Amino acid sequence: MPTGLLSTDSKDFSASTAGSSTGSYLIPRTLLETVFQQARKKLVLRALAARVFGPSAIKGRVFSVPIQTKNSLFVNQVAEGAEIPQDVEAYTGFNVTPLKYGVRVAVTKEMLEDGIVDVLAMNIETAAYELADNEESLIISTLDTGSGQTDSTQVANSNATLPISDITAAMLGVEEENYTPTHMLVGTEVASDLRNIDTFVEADKAGINDPSQKLIGKIFGMKVIVSNNVSAKYAYVIDANYAFILAEKRPITIERYWDYARDTAYAAVTQRIAARYLMSGAIARIVTT
């Protein structure tokens, strides 16, 4: 062996002009046996559902929810000896049809054999997260629909930032419908507005100051939750006991199978679910500019 020739050096002496650009091929690579995941939105809205109806409660394709009609039974003053008036409360309701959402993941046998991590398991976990994220989008969509059904819960806003007066107006609209505001769901820009209102900055009024929590504090007794699934300039004041329901005919389900012709592992990740506002008067929406 020529003097100074190392076992990792190039033995192709014809490449006498090779520099660091070609010599880099001789430097072994180390691939970390961990995949760093992208930052994900915190999913917090499911826990605020008034009710989550599972497969055992949904016998068929369509789920019917009966609701007592407001102010449908009346009492009257009755004179002595007079006949007591007869009345009975009325009912209404709505139908909910859970829809199917899903994705199919495919990973070749070679990838399973050669991969340094369980690629199939990682993809399944991501698919399940995306279904949960989709669920939150359905919740926000039905809150938008419900907030437009009652005049008193529609808060007009021509302000670039959120003033306290809009918060109290939204609360008033919910309270006038006989509900109690329990939560305020805000987008990122509205959350920033709140953090700049002196009234709520003080620790004894702002509540929780742990930045790792999505619960950023309390305002007028309401828990304030910031969500990236809420439009940045939107806020919702809700009574979580009556705002929305979830009808989940099929929870997130993972079914694995093998395609021998393609030598590939598959996983079908699905869910059948619907979100629907329950009482429109329990939802007020604020839109900033």
C-alpha positions as CSV (number, residue, x, y, z in Angstrom):
1,M,0.0,0.0,0.0
2,P,1.5,3.4,-1.0
3,T,2.6,5.6,1.9
4,G,-0.2,7.7,3.3
5,L,-3.0,5.8,1.6
6,L,-5.8,5.2,4.0
7,S,-8.4,2.5,3.6
8,T,-11.1,5.2,3.2
9,D,-9.1,7.1,0.5
10,S,-9.9,6.8,-3.2
11,K,-7.6,4.2,-4.9
12,D,-8.4,5.7,-8.3
13,F,-5.2,7.6,-8.8
14,S,-6.4,8.8,-12.2
15,A,-8.7,11.2,-10.3
16,S,-5.8,13.2,-9.3
17,T,-7.8,16.4,-9.5
18,A,-10.5,15.2,-7.2
19,G,-11.3,17.7,-4.5
20,S,-13.5,17.9,-1.5
21,S,-16.6,17.8,-3.7
22,T,-15.9,14.3,-4.9
23,G,-14.1,13.2,-1.8
24,S,-17.4,13.7,0.1
25,Y,-18.7,10.5,-1.4
26,L,-16.2,8.6,0.8
27,I,-17.5,10.1,4.0
28,P,-20.0,7.7,5.6
29,R,-23.4,9.1,6.5
30,T,-25.2,8.6,9.8
31,L,-29.0,8.7,9.6
32,L,-30.6,9.4,13.0
33,E,-33.0,6.6,13.9
34,T,-35.7,9.1,14.8
35,V,-37.9,11.2,12.5
36,F,-38.7,14.7,13.8
37,Q,-42.4,15.4,13.2
38,Q,-43.8,18.6,12.1
39,A,-45.5,20.9,14.6
40,R,-49.2,20.0,14.9
41,K,-52.3,21.9,15.9
42,K,-53.5,21.2,19.4
43,L,-56.9,19.6,19.0
44,V,-59.2,20.7,21.9
45,L,-62.8,21.0,20.6
46,R,-64.1,17.5,20.9
47,A,-64.1,17.8,24.7
48,L,-66.5,20.7,24.5
49,A,-69.3,18.7,22.9
50,A,-72.6,18.7,24.8
51,R,-72.9,15.0,23.9
52,V,-70.9,12.5,21.8
53,F,-73.3,9.8,20.5
54,G,-71.4,6.6,19.7
55,P,-72.3,3.6,17.5
56,S,-74.5,2.0,20.2
57,A,-76.8,5.1,20.1
58,I,-77.0,5.3,16.3
59,K,-78.9,2.3,15.1
60,G,-79.3,3.2,11.5
61,R,-77.8,5.5,8.9
62,V,-79.7,8.6,10.1
63,F,-79.7,9.8,13.7
64,S,-82.7,11.8,14.9
65,V,-82.3,14.2,17.8
66,P,-85.6,15.4,19.5
67,I,-85.6,18.9,21.1
68,Q,-88.2,20.4,23.4
69,T,-89.8,23.5,21.8
70,K,-89.1,26.7,23.7
71,N,-92.1,28.3,25.4
72,S,-94.5,25.6,24.2
73,L,-96.4,25.0,27.5
74,F,-98.1,27.8,29.5
75,V,-99.7,28.1,32.9
76,N,-102.7,30.3,33.5
77,Q,-104.5,31.9,36.4
78,V,-107.5,29.8,37.2
79,A,-110.6,31.2,38.9
80,E,-112.2,29.3,41.8
81,G,-114.3,26.4,40.5
82,A,-113.2,27.1,36.9
83,E,-111.8,24.3,34.6
84,I,-108.1,24.1,34.6
85,P,-106.8,24.9,31.1
86,Q,-105.1,22.0,29.2
87,D,-101.8,22.3,27.5
88,V,-98.8,20.1,26.6
89,E,-95.3,20.9,25.5
90,A,-94.3,20.6,21.9
91,Y,-91.2,19.0,20.4
92,T,-89.1,19.5,17.3
93,G,-85.8,18.1,16.2
94,F,-83.3,17.4,13.5
95,N,-81.6,14.6,11.7
96,V,-77.9,13.9,11.5
97,T,-76.2,11.6,9.0
98,P,-72.7,10.6,9.8
99,L,-70.4,10.7,6.8
100,K,-67.3,8.6,6.1
101,Y,-63.9,10.1,6.0
102,G,-60.7,8.2,5.4
103,V,-57.3,7.5,3.8
104,R,-55.4,4.5,2.6
105,V,-51.7,4.1,3.4
106,A,-49.4,1.8,1.4
107,V,-45.9,0.8,2.3
108,T,-43.8,-1.7,0.3
109,K,-42.3,-4.8,1.9
110,E,-38.8,-3.5,1.0
111,M,-39.5,-0.3,3.0
112,L,-40.7,-2.4,5.9
113,E,-37.6,-4.6,5.7
114,D,-35.1,-1.8,5.2
115,G,-36.5,1.2,7.0
116,I,-34.9,2.3,10.2
117,V,-38.3,3.2,11.6
118,D,-41.8,1.7,11.3
119,V,-43.0,3.7,8.4
120,L,-46.4,2.1,8.3
121,A,-47.0,2.8,12.0
122,M,-46.0,6.4,11.5
123,N,-48.3,6.9,8.6
124,I,-51.2,5.3,10.4
125,E,-50.6,7.7,13.4
126,T,-50.5,10.7,11.1
127,A,-53.7,9.5,9.3
128,A,-55.5,9.2,12.7
129,Y,-54.4,12.7,13.6
130,E,-55.7,14.1,10.3
131,L,-59.1,12.6,10.9
132,A,-59.2,14.2,14.3
133,D,-58.2,17.5,12.7
134,N,-61.0,17.1,10.2
135,E,-63.4,16.5,13.1
136,E,-62.5,19.9,14.5
137,S,-63.1,21.5,11.1
138,L,-66.6,20.0,11.1
139,I,-67.2,21.4,14.6
140,I,-66.2,24.9,13.6
141,S,-68.4,24.7,10.5
142,T,-71.5,23.8,12.5
143,L,-70.7,26.6,15.0
144,D,-70.7,29.0,12.1
145,T,-74.0,27.7,10.9
146,G,-75.6,27.8,14.4
147,S,-74.4,31.3,15.2
148,G,-76.3,32.7,12.2
149,Q,-79.7,31.3,13.3
150,T,-80.4,33.7,16.1
151,D,-80.4,37.5,15.7
152,S,-79.3,38.2,19.3
153,T,-76.1,36.1,19.0
154,Q,-74.8,37.8,15.8
155,V,-72.2,40.3,16.8
156,A,-71.3,42.9,14.1
157,N,-67.7,44.1,14.3
158,S,-65.9,46.8,12.3
159,N,-62.9,46.9,14.6
160,A,-59.4,45.7,13.5
161,T,-58.9,44.4,17.1
162,L,-61.3,42.9,19.5
163,P,-62.8,45.3,22.1
164,I,-64.2,44.2,25.4
165,S,-67.6,45.6,24.2
166,D,-67.8,42.8,21.6
167,I,-67.1,40.2,24.2
168,T,-69.9,41.5,26.4
169,A,-72.2,41.8,23.5
170,A,-71.7,38.2,22.5
171,M,-72.2,37.1,26.1
172,L,-75.4,39.2,26.3
173,G,-76.8,37.5,23.2
174,V,-76.2,34.0,24.6
175,E,-77.6,35.0,28.0
176,E,-80.8,36.5,26.4
177,E,-81.4,33.1,24.9
178,N,-81.3,31.7,28.5
179,Y,-77.9,30.1,28.2
180,T,-74.7,30.6,30.2
181,P,-71.5,31.5,28.4
182,T,-68.9,28.9,29.5
183,H,-66.2,29.1,26.9
184,M,-64.7,31.5,24.4
185,L,-63.0,29.9,21.4
186,V,-60.6,32.2,19.6
187,G,-58.3,32.3,16.6
188,T,-54.7,33.3,16.8
189,E,-55.2,37.0,16.0
190,V,-58.0,37.4,18.5
191,A,-55.9,35.7,21.1
192,S,-53.2,38.3,20.4
193,D,-55.8,41.0,20.8
194,L,-56.8,39.6,24.2
195,R,-53.2,39.5,25.4
196,N,-52.9,43.2,24.6
197,I,-56.0,44.2,26.6
198,D,-54.7,45.5,29.9
199,T,-57.8,44.4,31.8
200,F,-56.8,40.7,31.1
201,V,-53.1,41.0,31.4
202,E,-52.9,41.0,35.2
203,A,-52.3,37.5,36.5
204,D,-55.2,37.5,38.9
205,K,-57.6,38.3,36.0
206,A,-55.9,36.4,33.1
207,G,-55.9,33.1,34.9
208,I,-53.5,30.5,33.5
209,N,-50.1,31.7,32.2
210,D,-48.6,28.4,31.1
211,P,-47.9,28.9,27.4
212,S,-48.0,25.2,26.8
213,Q,-51.7,25.1,27.5
214,K,-54.3,26.0,25.0
215,L,-56.4,27.4,27.8
216,I,-55.0,30.9,27.9
217,G,-57.1,32.3,30.8
218,K,-60.6,33.2,31.9
219,I,-62.6,36.2,30.9
220,F,-65.8,37.1,32.7
221,G,-65.9,33.5,34.0
222,M,-65.5,32.0,30.5
223,K,-62.5,29.7,29.8
224,V,-60.7,31.1,26.8
225,I,-59.2,28.5,24.4
226,V,-57.1,29.4,21.4
227,S,-57.4,27.0,18.4
228,N,-55.7,27.1,15.1
229,N,-58.8,25.5,13.6
230,V,-60.7,28.7,14.4
231,S,-60.2,31.4,11.8
232,A,-57.5,33.8,13.0
233,K,-59.9,36.8,13.3
234,Y,-62.9,34.9,14.7
235,A,-64.1,34.2,18.2
236,Y,-67.0,32.1,19.5
237,V,-68.8,32.5,22.8
238,I,-70.6,29.3,23.6
239,D,-72.5,27.5,26.3
240,A,-70.7,24.1,26.0
241,N,-73.6,22.3,27.6
242,Y,-75.8,23.2,24.6
243,A,-73.6,24.3,21.7
244,F,-73.0,21.2,19.6
245,I,-73.1,17.4,19.4
246,L,-71.1,14.7,17.7
247,A,-72.7,11.7,16.1
248,E,-69.9,9.1,15.6
249,K,-71.2,6.0,13.8
250,R,-67.7,4.6,13.5
251,P,-64.8,5.8,15.6
252,I,-61.4,6.1,14.0
253,T,-60.8,2.6,12.8
254,I,-57.6,1.1,11.4
255,E,-57.8,-2.0,9.2
256,R,-54.6,-3.5,7.8
257,Y,-54.3,-5.9,4.9
258,W,-51.6,-7.3,2.6
259,D,-51.5,-7.1,-1.2
260,Y,-49.5,-10.1,-2.3
261,A,-49.5,-9.1,-6.0
262,R,-47.8,-5.8,-5.1
263,D,-45.9,-7.1,-2.1
264,T,-47.2,-4.1,-0.2
265,A,-48.8,-3.6,3.2
266,Y,-51.9,-1.4,3.4
267,A,-53.8,0.3,6.2
268,A,-57.2,1.8,5.7
269,V,-57.9,4.5,8.3
270,T,-61.6,5.6,8.4
271,Q,-64.2,7.4,10.5
272,R,-67.9,8.0,10.2
273,I,-68.9,11.1,12.0
274,A,-71.1,14.3,11.9
275,A,-71.1,17.5,13.9
276,R,-74.2,19.5,14.4
277,Y,-75.1,22.5,16.5
278,L,-77.6,21.7,19.2
279,M,-79.1,25.0,20.3
280,S,-78.3,28.0,18.1
281,G,-78.9,30.4,20.9
282,A,-76.0,28.9,22.8
283,I,-73.5,30.1,20.1
284,A,-72.4,33.7,19.4
285,R,-69.8,34.5,16.8
286,I,-67.5,37.6,16.7
287,V,-65.6,38.6,13.5
288,T,-62.8,41.1,13.7
289,T,-61.4,42.9,10.6
